[in-house]
């Protein structure tokens, strides 16, 4: 029985990647990782990053990106399309966006819009939590629960169990 392929979230290696992103990629491939979840490109053009990942035998499992909406929509989607990314994850919505029921509805609407934009390019979109989505409550329900109740079911959850426990 062979081991399941494992990917690493590159945010956890952000300091090393900031110093020498190419070396981080090469080493991850050499030590046996199958893929990465991107957390920025560290100034590397998408075509070069795609080539370096392929040379290292690494696939893109997902990418943490700014929500592909508004003025940044095309830039984010073009960049990820150039990389061949199929799974996008919005890694952060500030805590103040969960303080009211109306602001939670607005976050859900933005994520739904971002999801439609991603799906139009053949990509899936998810949301990554932190502690505050569980810490902030309204009428006995966590902001996380309220957000999920309003999201399009096509938006997946990348549940960060550490932050869930902290929250």
Steps between C-alpha positions, in 0.01 A plus 500: 500500500647835400472820697239756400638799314552796731507870417642778716340840561771743396385762750670283762827549309447871424823619664717255307302569182558873541875432507519244216170376362667294225705309758191428711321354197797288399546364853132412544510294183826334601372391841187345356208738517247453221363851499468844650228741599626835382502805726628762259756488222784681678564711191538200270315529168224237462663330200830462687328372814299248299821374336690477829215311665486255209878456507477419872218252439251713692137570419292792620245357741346844556594866530417754767395808306321829537131452421466532122252788504501869411807662351724204587278231344674464163851532641441226758327267255750561218792430737348177631396387152860552384614278789243233417336533842157339529427563868501850649465579870421839651728487804383799701206728566567747783319448831308827477318356195328251735385748766142536371251280320495746211879489466493119501238511222729734307797260542284211375389703198862589416614139533206384284600756235863387521386137467301578184804679355725204581255245359479702177872420459464133597624552857345419838499750788515442872535693823765452771397589856679651797400512866278806488233334284439267797558755776254756361141394561155636424196359681698196611631413154861546392579735215646196323170311523308809383737551207473138387120512520501785247773382262433337167554125559758508217736690733699244698649542847870456561460440872807597697468274802759694700310829467169321555629365832640839602166668418 
